[in-house]
Amino acid sequence: MNNYESHEIGRDIVERYRKKTGQSGRHFEAAKNWLPGGETRRASYFTPYPTFMEKGEGCYLYDCDGNTYIDMQNNYTSLIHGHAHPRVTEAAKSQMEKGVVLGSAAEIQYRHAEYLCNRIPCVEAVRYGNSGTEATLFAMRVARGFTGKEGILKMDGGYHGMHDYAQVNIFPEPKTEGLPEPWAEPWIPRNLLKDIYIAPYNDLETVEDILKKHGAQIAAVIIEPMFSAGGLFLPEPGYLQGMRELTEQYGILLILDEVMMFRLQYGGLHTHYGITPDIVALGKIIGGGFPVGAIGGRRDIMELFSPDYPHPIFHSGTFNGNNITLVAGLATLELYDEAAVERINSLGDRLREGFEKSIQNLGIKGQVTGMGSLMTVHWREDMPKTARDTFEGLLTAWDLAGLFHLEMLNRGIFSASRGMYVLSTPMTEKEIDTAIEAFTGTLEVLRPYIADTLPQLLTT
């Protein structure tokens, strides 16, 4: 729960948001009659109510009250080219006229897979699903099938989708001291906790201890090359390389979740760190704005999905590899070439530097994490290195983060309420500089609030 309106500045921010988005407020009240909580996606909800968008074009969004926003959420990283890119739209429209999904094998399936295999060096074969959740689910499943072992090692607070195994320690383990232990909310079966092992991110020593003791029961380690929902903080130097060495040493598969991070390097973020995983989970941008998930990896592992395999993994789905997703996805990926990756990452560097300068100039303790076109703002004195660091900072400054998000909306910047900013290729330096100006103005408005409620976040 928040306490936004206990302070004059908070009341003013909320009042201006309500005044600007009256029609959204009315939609929200109507939605609560039919949707529990008035929405159907937890990440889209924020207080006092979410903004109801009606249209997207390029890097801009237009809400039901006629307001315009620079979209710095981009559907949580899935829209690399923003909204309604002409080439992607034309590809999808052309396929719509032929049929969205034909319930059969199709040439576009292997053409899209061929493209991924040529672009991602460690990928020799691909299977498709409809979400990142499905991608990590089947990545874990094939790892179990290939190794004959059942255990999975994941990072405390790591997000890998919504299936039961991924939901273990989706938030950092609640205790504040010592090594994290497996835990889950009451709706997750208790019996699966015995097959999940937990380590803090950026802690190779703990990983090695776990593998020494339990390596004979562990099929795979699943990890992101940069922590996503837990704060977009970077791996420590040598961490990912050490993870690859340890998994090879103990005969354990390495699954890299690149669902979000693939956008950051042409061949996936793991290529930036010079490591070769056994399996990669993909999603988001590879579907061109349509629902998608995929796993790729070594051919000997991926062959377990083949119906010709002696005891194959059954993998199916009504919309797996559907025509419209893969047509739009291939057009999107072809547009997102090495030059486009470099350009959008340079815009991200400009935005990150602008945010950092504003924080420093106003004497506020804050950090901006991330890389390239992805970043997150943290209200804390030092850089987070683990999910526990991120959530401790978030809990301390919960209301500040929420009010900051609302005031950025008031100033025409649409972003994730958790402080994450995501860029798209239609953006130019103009949009970046506008966002920096809005960020600076928001900090200026909130500095007196910080002085009154969180004085420990001020440097002077």
C-alpha positions as CSV (number, residue, x, y, z in Angstrom):
1,M,0.0,0.0,0.0
2,N,1.1,3.6,-0.6
3,N,0.8,6.8,1.3
4,Y,1.1,9.2,-1.6
5,E,-1.4,11.7,-0.3
6,S,0.0,12.1,3.2
7,H,2.3,14.9,1.9
8,E,1.2,18.1,0.1
9,I,3.5,17.4,-2.9
10,G,2.1,13.8,-3.2
11,R,-1.4,15.1,-3.1
12,D,-0.6,17.7,-5.8
13,I,1.0,15.0,-8.1
14,V,-2.0,12.7,-7.7
15,E,-4.5,15.4,-8.2
16,R,-2.9,16.6,-11.4
17,Y,-2.7,13.0,-12.7
18,R,-6.4,12.5,-11.9
19,K,-7.3,15.8,-13.7
20,K,-5.3,14.8,-16.7
21,T,-6.6,11.3,-17.0
22,G,-10.3,11.5,-16.0
23,Q,-11.5,9.2,-18.7
24,S,-8.9,6.6,-17.7
25,G,-10.3,6.8,-14.1
26,R,-13.8,6.1,-15.4
27,H,-12.6,3.2,-17.5
28,F,-10.8,1.8,-14.5
29,E,-14.0,1.9,-12.4
30,A,-15.9,0.1,-15.1
31,A,-13.1,-2.4,-15.6
32,K,-13.3,-3.5,-11.9
33,N,-16.8,-4.8,-12.6
34,W,-15.4,-7.4,-15.0
35,L,-11.6,-7.7,-14.2
36,P,-10.4,-8.5,-10.7
37,G,-8.6,-5.4,-9.6
38,G,-9.6,-3.6,-12.8
39,E,-6.8,-5.0,-15.0
40,T,-5.5,-8.3,-16.3
41,R,-1.7,-7.9,-16.1
42,R,-0.1,-7.1,-12.7
43,A,2.8,-5.2,-14.3
44,S,0.4,-2.7,-15.8
45,Y,-1.3,-1.7,-12.6
46,F,-0.3,1.3,-10.5
47,T,-2.0,3.6,-8.0
48,P,-4.3,5.5,-8.2
49,Y,-5.2,3.7,-11.5
50,P,-3.4,2.8,-14.8
51,T,-3.5,5.0,-17.8
52,F,-5.8,3.6,-20.6
53,M,-4.0,3.9,-23.9
54,E,-5.8,3.9,-27.2
55,K,-3.1,4.2,-29.9
56,G,0.6,3.9,-30.5
57,E,2.6,5.3,-33.3
58,G,6.4,5.2,-33.5
59,C,7.7,6.0,-30.1
60,Y,4.6,7.8,-29.0
61,L,1.4,6.7,-27.1
62,Y,-2.0,8.4,-27.0
63,D,-4.4,7.8,-24.2
64,C,-8.2,7.9,-24.0
65,D,-8.1,11.5,-22.7
66,G,-6.2,12.8,-25.7
67,N,-2.8,13.0,-24.0
68,T,0.5,12.2,-25.8
69,Y,3.4,10.4,-24.2
70,I,6.9,9.3,-25.2
71,D,6.7,5.5,-24.7
72,M,9.7,4.5,-22.6
73,Q,8.0,1.3,-21.5
74,N,7.6,-0.3,-24.9
75,N,5.5,-3.2,-23.5
76,Y,8.3,-4.2,-21.2
77,T,10.9,-4.5,-23.9
78,S,9.0,-6.4,-26.6
79,L,8.6,-3.4,-29.0
80,I,12.0,-2.7,-30.3
81,H,10.7,-0.6,-33.3
82,G,7.9,1.1,-31.3
83,H,4.4,1.0,-32.6
84,A,3.1,0.4,-36.1
85,H,6.4,0.3,-37.9
86,P,5.4,0.4,-41.6
87,R,7.5,-2.6,-42.7
88,V,6.3,-4.7,-39.7
89,T,2.7,-3.6,-40.2
90,E,2.8,-4.4,-43.9
91,A,4.3,-7.9,-43.2
92,A,1.6,-8.6,-40.7
93,K,-1.2,-7.2,-42.9
94,S,0.0,-9.3,-45.8
95,Q,-0.1,-12.4,-43.6
96,M,-3.5,-11.5,-42.2
97,E,-4.9,-11.6,-45.7
98,K,-3.6,-15.2,-46.0
99,G,-4.6,-16.3,-42.5
100,V,-3.2,-15.7,-39.0
101,V,-2.4,-19.3,-38.3
102,L,-3.0,-22.2,-40.7
103,G,-2.7,-25.2,-38.2
104,S,0.1,-26.7,-40.2
105,A,3.8,-26.7,-41.0
106,A,4.8,-23.5,-42.8
107,E,7.9,-22.2,-44.6
108,I,8.1,-19.1,-42.4
109,Q,8.8,-21.4,-39.4
110,Y,12.1,-22.7,-40.6
111,R,13.0,-19.3,-42.3
112,H,12.6,-17.6,-38.9
113,A,14.5,-20.4,-37.2
114,E,17.3,-20.3,-39.8
115,Y,17.6,-16.5,-39.2
116,L,18.0,-17.0,-35.4
117,C,20.6,-19.8,-35.9
118,N,22.6,-17.6,-38.2
119,R,22.4,-14.6,-35.9
120,I,23.0,-16.4,-32.5
121,P,26.3,-18.4,-32.6
122,C,25.3,-20.9,-29.9
123,V,21.9,-21.7,-31.5
124,E,21.8,-24.7,-33.8
125,A,18.0,-25.5,-33.6
126,V,14.9,-23.8,-32.4
127,R,11.5,-24.6,-30.9
128,Y,8.7,-22.0,-30.7
129,G,6.1,-21.2,-28.0
130,N,4.0,-18.1,-27.2
131,S,5.8,-16.4,-24.3
132,G,9.0,-16.1,-22.4
133,T,7.3,-18.2,-19.7
134,E,6.9,-21.1,-22.1
135,A,10.5,-20.6,-23.2
136,T,12.0,-21.0,-19.8
137,L,9.6,-23.8,-18.9
138,F,10.7,-25.9,-21.8
139,A,14.3,-24.9,-21.4
140,M,14.2,-26.4,-17.9
141,R,12.3,-29.4,-19.2
142,V,14.7,-30.3,-22.0
143,A,17.6,-29.8,-19.5
144,R,16.0,-32.4,-17.2
145,G,15.4,-34.8,-20.1
146,F,18.9,-34.5,-21.5
147,T,20.7,-34.9,-18.2
148,G,18.3,-37.3,-16.4
149,K,18.5,-35.0,-13.4
150,E,15.7,-32.9,-11.8
151,G,17.3,-30.0,-10.0
152,I,17.5,-26.4,-11.2
153,L,19.7,-23.7,-9.7
154,K,18.3,-20.2,-10.1
155,M,19.3,-16.8,-8.7
156,D,17.5,-15.3,-5.7
157,G,15.0,-12.8,-7.0
158,G,15.5,-13.9,-10.6
159,Y,12.5,-13.6,-12.9
160,H,12.0,-16.3,-15.5
161,G,8.2,-16.1,-16.2
162,M,5.1,-17.3,-14.5
163,H,5.3,-21.1,-14.4
164,D,5.7,-22.8,-11.0
165,Y,9.4,-23.5,-11.0
166,A,10.1,-19.9,-12.2
167,Q,8.0,-18.5,-9.4
168,V,10.3,-19.8,-6.6
169,N,12.2,-16.9,-5.1
170,I,10.7,-14.5,-7.7
171,F,11.3,-11.9,-5.0
172,P,14.4,-12.2,-2.8
173,E,14.1,-14.5,0.1
174,P,12.6,-12.4,2.9
175,K,15.3,-12.9,5.6
176,T,17.9,-10.1,5.6
177,E,21.0,-12.1,6.6
178,G,22.7,-15.3,5.4
179,L,22.3,-17.2,2.2
180,P,18.8,-17.3,0.6
181,E,16.7,-20.5,0.8
182,P,14.0,-21.7,-1.7
183,W,10.6,-20.2,-0.9
184,A,7.4,-19.5,-2.8
185,E,4.0,-18.0,-2.3
186,P,1.2,-20.3,-0.9
187,W,-0.3,-21.0,-4.3
188,I,3.0,-22.7,-5.5
189,P,3.2,-26.4,-4.6
190,R,5.6,-27.0,-1.7
191,N,7.0,-30.2,-3.1
192,L,8.8,-28.5,-6.0
193,L,11.0,-26.6,-3.6
194,K,13.1,-29.7,-3.0
195,D,14.3,-29.5,-6.7
196,I,15.2,-25.8,-6.7
197,Y,18.5,-24.5,-5.5
198,I,19.1,-20.8,-4.8
199,A,22.1,-18.5,-5.0
200,P,22.5,-14.8,-4.9
201,Y,23.4,-13.1,-8.2
202,N,27.1,-12.1,-8.5
203,D,28.1,-14.8,-6.0
204,L,30.3,-17.5,-7.6
205,E,31.5,-18.9,-4.3
206,T,28.0,-19.9,-3.3
207,V,27.3,-21.4,-6.7
208,E,30.4,-23.5,-6.4
209,D,29.4,-24.7,-2.9
210,I,26.0,-25.7,-4.1
211,L,27.4,-27.6,-7.1
212,K,29.9,-29.4,-5.0
213,K,27.2,-30.6,-2.7
214,H,24.3,-31.1,-5.1
215,G,25.7,-31.2,-8.6
216,A,24.7,-34.8,-9.1
217,Q,21.0,-33.7,-8.7
218,I,21.2,-30.5,-10.7
219,A,20.3,-30.5,-14.4
220,A,20.9,-26.8,-15.2
221,V,21.6,-23.4,-14.0
222,I,19.3,-20.7,-15.3
223,I,20.4,-17.1,-15.2
224,E,20.1,-13.8,-17.1
225,P,23.2,-12.2,-18.5
226,M,21.9,-9.0,-16.8
227,F,19.4,-9.1,-14.0
228,S,16.1,-7.8,-15.4
229,A,13.1,-7.4,-13.1
230,G,15.3,-7.3,-10.1
231,G,16.9,-4.0,-11.1
232,L,18.9,-4.2,-14.4
233,F,22.2,-4.4,-12.6
234,L,25.3,-5.8,-14.3
235,P,27.2,-9.0,-13.6
236,E,30.5,-8.5,-11.8
237,P,33.6,-8.9,-13.9
238,G,34.2,-12.6,-14.5
239,Y,30.9,-13.7,-13.0
240,L,29.3,-15.1,-16.1
241,Q,32.6,-16.6,-17.3
242,G,33.0,-18.2,-14.0
243,M,29.4,-19.6,-14.1
244,R,30.2,-21.1,-17.5
245,E,33.4,-22.7,-16.2
246,L,31.6,-24.1,-13.1
247,T,28.7,-25.6,-15.0
248,E,31.1,-27.3,-17.4
249,Q,33.3,-28.6,-14.6
250,Y,30.3,-30.2,-12.9
251,G,28.5,-31.5,-16.0
252,I,25.6,-29.1,-15.7
253,L,23.8,-27.3,-18.5
254,L,23.8,-23.5,-18.6
255,I,20.5,-21.9,-19.6
256,L,20.7,-18.2,-20.4
257,D,17.4,-16.3,-20.3
258,E,17.8,-13.7,-23.1
259,V,14.0,-13.1,-23.3
260,M,14.6,-9.4,-22.4
261,M,18.4,-9.0,-23.0
262,F,18.7,-10.2,-26.6
263,R,18.0,-6.7,-27.8
264,L,21.2,-5.4,-26.3
265,Q,23.7,-7.2,-28.6
266,Y,23.3,-8.4,-32.2
267,G,23.8,-12.0,-31.2
268,G,22.5,-11.8,-27.7
269,L,24.0,-10.2,-24.6
270,H,26.0,-13.4,-23.8
271,T,28.2,-12.7,-26.9
272,H,29.2,-9.4,-25.2
273,Y,30.6,-11.4,-22.3
274,G,32.2,-14.1,-24.6
275,I,30.3,-17.1,-23.1
276,T,28.5,-19.9,-24.9
277,P,25.4,-21.3,-23.1
278,D,23.9,-24.7,-23.8
279,I,20.4,-23.4,-24.1
280,V,19.0,-19.9,-24.7
281,A,15.5,-18.7,-23.9
282,L,14.1,-16.1,-26.2
283,G,11.0,-14.0,-26.6
284,K,9.9,-10.3,-26.7
285,I,11.4,-8.7,-29.9
286,I,11.7,-11.9,-31.9
287,G,7.9,-11.8,-32.4
288,G,7.5,-8.4,-33.9
289,G,5.1,-7.3,-31.2
290,F,3.0,-10.5,-31.2
291,P,3.1,-13.1,-28.4
292,V,6.2,-15.3,-28.8
293,G,8.7,-17.5,-27.0
294,A,11.4,-19.7,-28.3
295,I,14.3,-21.9,-27.0
296,G,17.4,-22.6,-29.0
297,G,20.7,-24.4,-28.3
298,R,23.0,-27.3,-29.1
299,R,21.5,-29.7,-31.6
300,D,22.1,-32.8,-29.5
301,I,20.0,-31.2,-26.7
302,M,17.3,-29.8,-29.0
303,E,16.9,-33.2,-30.7
304,L,14.9,-34.3,-27.7
305,F,12.0,-32.4,-29.1
306,S,12.1,-34.4,-32.4
307,P,9.3,-36.9,-32.9
308,D,12.0,-39.2,-34.2
309,Y,13.8,-39.2,-30.9
310,P,13.5,-42.6,-29.1
311,H,11.6,-41.0,-26.2
312,P,10.8,-37.4,-27.2
313,I,9.6,-34.5,-25.1
314,F,6.0,-33.7,-26.1
315,H,5.9,-30.1,-27.0
316,S,2.9,-28.6,-28.8
317,G,0.6,-25.6,-28.6
318,T,-2.2,-24.2,-30.7
319,F,-0.3,-21.0,-31.7
320,N,3.3,-22.3,-31.6
321,G,5.2,-20.8,-34.6
322,N,2.0,-19.2,-35.9
323,N,2.4,-17.5,-39.2
324,I,1.6,-13.9,-38.3
325,T,4.0,-13.8,-35.3
326,L,6.9,-15.2,-37.3
327,V,6.3,-13.0,-40.4
328,A,6.2,-9.9,-38.2
329,G,9.1,-11.2,-36.1
330,L,11.4,-11.8,-39.1
331,A,10.7,-8.4,-40.5
332,T,11.5,-6.9,-37.1
333,L,14.8,-8.8,-36.7
334,E,15.9,-7.9,-40.2
335,L,15.3,-4.2,-39.4
336,Y,17.2,-4.6,-36.1
337,D,20.6,-5.0,-37.7
338,E,24.0,-4.3,-36.1
339,A,23.8,-0.6,-36.9
340,A,20.4,-0.3,-35.4
341,V,21.6,-2.1,-32.2
342,E,24.5,0.3,-31.9
343,R,22.4,3.4,-32.5
344,I,19.7,2.6,-30.0
345,N,22.3,1.6,-27.4
346,S,24.1,5.0,-27.9
347,L,20.8,6.7,-27.3
348,G,20.5,4.7,-24.1
349,D,23.9,5.9,-23.0
350,R,22.8,9.5,-23.6
351,L,19.6,9.0,-21.5
352,R,21.5,7.2,-18.7
353,E,24.1,9.9,-18.5
354,G,21.5,12.6,-18.5
355,F,19.6,10.9,-15.6
356,E,22.8,10.5,-13.6
357,K,23.8,14.1,-14.1
358,S,20.4,15.3,-12.9
359,I,20.6,13.1,-9.8
360,Q,24.0,14.4,-8.9
361,N,23.3,18.1,-9.6
362,L,20.3,18.0,-7.3
363,G,22.2,16.4,-4.5
364,I,20.1,13.2,-4.4
365,K,21.4,9.7,-3.7
366,G,20.4,7.6,-6.7
367,Q,21.8,5.1,-9.1
368,V,21.0,4.3,-12.8
369,T,21.7,0.8,-13.7
370,G,21.5,-1.1,-17.0
371,M,23.1,-1.2,-20.4
372,G,22.3,0.2,-23.8
373,S,18.6,0.6,-24.4
374,L,17.5,-0.6,-20.9
375,M,18.0,1.1,-17.6
376,T,16.4,1.3,-14.1
377,V,16.6,4.2,-11.6
378,H,17.3,3.2,-7.9
379,W,16.8,5.4,-4.9
380,R,19.8,4.3,-2.9
381,E,23.4,5.4,-2.2
382,D,25.3,2.5,-3.7
383,M,25.0,0.4,-6.8
384,P,22.9,-2.8,-6.3
385,K,24.7,-6.1,-6.9
386,T,21.9,-8.5,-5.9
387,A,18.1,-8.6,-6.0
388,R,18.1,-8.2,-2.2
389,D,19.9,-4.8,-2.7
390,T,17.3,-3.7,-5.2
391,F,14.3,-4.6,-3.1
392,E,15.7,-3.2,0.1
393,G,16.0,0.1,-1.8
394,L,12.6,-0.1,-3.3
395,L,10.9,-0.9,0.0
396,T,12.6,2.1,1.6
397,A,11.6,4.5,-1.1
398,W,8.3,2.9,-2.2
399,D,6.2,6.0,-2.2
400,L,9.0,8.1,-3.8
401,A,9.2,5.6,-6.7
402,G,5.4,5.7,-7.2
403,L,5.2,9.5,-7.1
404,F,8.2,9.8,-9.4
405,H,6.4,7.6,-11.9
406,L,3.2,9.6,-11.7
407,E,4.9,12.9,-12.1
408,M,6.8,11.6,-15.2
409,L,3.4,10.7,-16.6
410,N,2.2,14.2,-15.8
411,R,5.1,15.4,-17.9
412,G,4.4,13.1,-20.9
413,I,6.8,10.2,-20.2
414,F,5.3,6.7,-20.0
415,S,7.5,4.2,-18.3
416,A,7.4,1.1,-16.1
417,S,6.2,2.0,-12.6
418,R,9.2,0.1,-11.1
419,G,11.6,2.7,-12.6
420,M,12.6,0.9,-15.7
421,Y,13.1,2.8,-19.0
422,V,13.1,1.1,-22.4
423,L,14.0,2.7,-25.7
424,S,12.8,2.0,-29.3
425,T,14.5,2.6,-32.6
426,P,12.1,5.4,-33.7
427,M,13.5,7.6,-31.0
428,T,16.0,10.4,-31.7
429,E,18.0,12.7,-29.5
430,K,15.0,14.9,-29.3
431,E,13.0,12.3,-27.4
432,I,15.9,11.5,-25.2
433,D,16.5,15.1,-24.3
434,T,12.8,15.6,-23.6
435,A,12.9,12.7,-21.2
436,I,15.9,14.1,-19.5
437,E,14.2,17.4,-19.1
438,A,11.1,15.7,-17.6
439,F,13.3,13.7,-15.3
440,T,15.1,16.8,-14.0
441,G,11.8,18.7,-13.5
442,T,10.3,15.7,-11.7
443,L,13.4,15.6,-9.4
444,E,13.0,19.3,-8.7
445,V,9.4,18.9,-7.7
446,L,10.1,15.9,-5.5
447,R,13.3,17.1,-3.8
448,P,11.4,18.9,-0.9
449,Y,9.3,15.7,-0.5
450,I,12.6,13.7,-0.2
451,A,13.9,16.2,2.3
452,D,10.8,15.7,4.5
453,T,10.3,12.0,4.2
454,L,13.6,10.4,3.1
455,P,16.3,12.9,4.2
456,Q,18.9,10.1,4.2
457,L,18.7,10.2,0.3
458,L,20.1,13.7,0.2
459,T,23.8,14.4,-0.1
460,T,23.6,17.9,1.2
